[in-house]
């Protein structure tokens, strides 16, 4: 009776224990899935008529997106073909936006590197197409695991068989533990008196990875076997294999571990797991036993030997034919590692995204729920920005005054057509300091604020409230202005004294005295109003020093203020994020860019046209020696004591604001041209490696005239220099330059020569 009671008690206890393990295993597996990484994507690449494919880095983008080149017409999404001046591409439909064409290959006709036409599968002319967004980073929590789960059906059968052959040949016949393998391992371990060989099945390895430490003890091995039996009880063989292939470790990518077959296929071969070949499958399967010893990157010879051993085992198990074995085992080890995902490059941006979504999604949700963040970041822009900051600072600090701390920089890039933030760098090294200077560092903009004074004057002219043009003469002579704190007497850089100069020269040479006079003339309250309309949200006061950038702003603010000018007067709120979805595609939050007409497009164009002269003749003319061979608009900025070095500039494609300085505000010894301009030029040069950007589009209501740049009057034949200036229609000067009147004799001779030329032209018509 007692024996029966004990047996019953043991049976009940065993059932309870099995039930507990059954529950624990299910919870553990579900918990691991719940902590899947969140993935951040950049903006979809838009290809438009007129774009230069070299500037877009089209081939590089296709490579990063794992597009496959085929012969003939592409028949499946993710493939393309190329023949002379014609590219056919079959874009993938990723569901992030409405496709701009029917599913199928799009014809791209190219001439001299530029897109001439885009034709849909139905033969319709398109203005643009989009490639799917690229992954720009992952947030993976404390384990720093890089993993991309996929279903078993999305894994090549070669891969599945190679792993089974390598790790557990009797996987489909055992119950979670392999008695023969355990016996063989036990004999070997007793013989060598150490854990020389394991007998773990795939199921046991999965149990270890989910629930146990890697410490090799007899107790852990027994626990491993117990959990393996429960896994087999709860899940099918296919489910177990799928979990294992998504969990297993395949090496390191910098600080991040490569986990799962999909991530490994992408890292080593720039492919998806479903597209892996036989020899590639054997290479990956061979890594599992010892990722460091059989590293494809560091030890290809050992990896090849291990691969061939796996292939031999597959042949022995009749998973492959004899001819397949010989072909694959004789193939050289070829890897095509992807470009490292720029998580480290976009770290400041990722933090910014986390901050702006924290209220809606919760502080820790960024990496704990497997969300998908569709951002506006452009991977090419971001890589160029990081390179420009890193290399630019290394170059600049050789001439900067030392301050016992690292010289820092911030860069923000914006697409003026959409308001999308395409790049952000918040400092020289995120690993050293996570303080984001792009969003949080408030610094005086100095002369980089002056275009807003010019914009005010021109805006009032468009409203009929003023008569200022770019050739209007103002005084650059010394000026003193009474303030509540006493007389304020601004000086020019280098204490230079100016006389009468044009408004254009005021902006090109960054003349403080003339700028202050202009600001007082148009009204400080009007300047403040324009700054607000352009997007400056930081505190401002209508005091004279405001005109010279005495109030602090962030690089993001200044970038978007210049975006208002570059866009033709459209103000955008900072726009870094399109949407956030669950891993299944359910939308958690969606953002729409806020845009509104803030300024007259004519005033915006004239301001940008004036700033072209800053790079051609003014304070940023050294940009030519830095490789800026194309027209661009921009303005330098330097604050008192050289605490801040700024350059903000743009083309029709991109606005870029750069700040350089010390966090402490110490003297850098750098002007805007000697500091920030170098980084800006590096960034812009990287975006136009093949061809320059399009010219600024002149809006209706703007005319041009050739003038004398000194006097501001219409140029004569005697003027030593001339300049084609832009004006609101009807406001160009009517009188010729009084400083350089035309010599009557020369004028008569010139008219006579023209008459002779006309005679002969008419004679030979």
Helices and strands as residue ranges (DSSP letters): H 2-34, E 38-41, E 45-48, H 58-64, E 68-69, E 79-83, E 86-90, E 106-111, E 114-119, E 125-126, E 128-131, E 135-139, E 145-147, G 152-154, H 157-167, H 179-192, H 202-211, H 218-234, H 237-247, E 249-253, E 256-259, H 261-269, G 273-275, H 278-287, H 300-316, H 322-330, H 347-361, H 365-368, E 372-375, H 379-396, E 408-414, E 421-425, H 437-440, E 443-444, G 446-449, H 450-462, E 473-475, E 481-483, E 486-488, G 493-495, E 500-502, H 503-508, H 512-522, H 524-534, G 544-548, E 552-553, H 555-566, E 570-572, E 577-581, E 587-590, E 595-597, H 601-616, G 621-624, E 633-638, G 640-642, E 644-650, E 655-661, H 676-687, E 702-707, E 723-728, G 738-740, H 744-763
